[in-house]
């Protein structure tokens, strides 16, 4: 028997077919505990039992229904909606569509092509909680970047002197506690010019600064008083009110990043793979948690290191047709794992001589910066797969060995 579930927010359509594709049972259940009990009763009536549970196909890998199905220790297959659409065209050339028909299509996908799809991994409860926290922390970082960029764009319109005050040797770091504390008491150029050293120092202390308060205060006091182009008075005040509103959003985003970062790191330290993951150069507690969150701790999830590399998008993909043969990087991948992989490789070349030598060899071979980092990430993934499988930490001598120095291309 094979079960397909077409899910929605209010109800779910369930269809069960046998080995010949004949519909055995169908039902529409509600999205609550009562509906899930009806689903289990329906499956039990057709012969479902603990030793041989009926596999289920559904179009999403998350949600309460999926969590409840996984708690029954049955195989749950998350089928990509685009793949379901292609299968639907095989069953209905007229392109008709209904919830019951989609449930039938999902059930028949398992019946005919079950070996082409992978069930959801049997990850531990701890690593699933780490995944929730790590992804939330990554989303919070993206929201913080968006809020800070909006604030920076607004300040460019009427208050460029404030950006200069916190620029130092690069772009203004408006996410810093110093910048946010000073902007809160001086949202306009007029307010900034009236600031005294005592008020600036008090704001820096409220922001959390404990050292070098006097020199930083003198610098800010001098820069904020320098002449600059100004908007009309009423317009400037309106911009200041908008800046305070964006500042409140930026403060909330920064606080969320800090809170989620601490919680994610604390959960990651409890996992048995913490020692192995953090032994790799370039992987700290937060980046390591993000890597573990995406690959999980189910050792049977990936058949070999090659499948893990393809999942992360670090392995190249070949497109061959006739005389045309192209090797390029993958675009269909786990975007979260690929993003942390770029940061992992970039940090590794600044903290590991062996990783830097490998990066230099790839550049000398003709790779650009992104391709060289992707190649290093690809190699790290193979090493991580081996270390997690054997339970041993990272060893740079075994990982890279001894190589000749890189030469110019």
KAPE-V120364 format. One record per helix or strand of 3 or more residues. SS is the DSSP state (~ for helix, > for strand). FROM is the first residue (numbers start at 1). TO is the last residue. If there is no record, write none. Layout:
# KAPE-V120364
SS,FROM,TO
SS,FROM,TO
This chain:
# KAPE-V120364
>,2,7
>,11,17
>,23,30
~,33,45
>,55,58
~,64,71
>,76,78
~,81,91
~,99,116
~,125,158
~,160,165
~,177,185
~,189,194
~,197,207
~,213,224
~,233,269
~,274,278
~,285,295
~,305,312
>,317,321
>,324,328
~,335,351
~,353,365
~,369,390
~,396,400
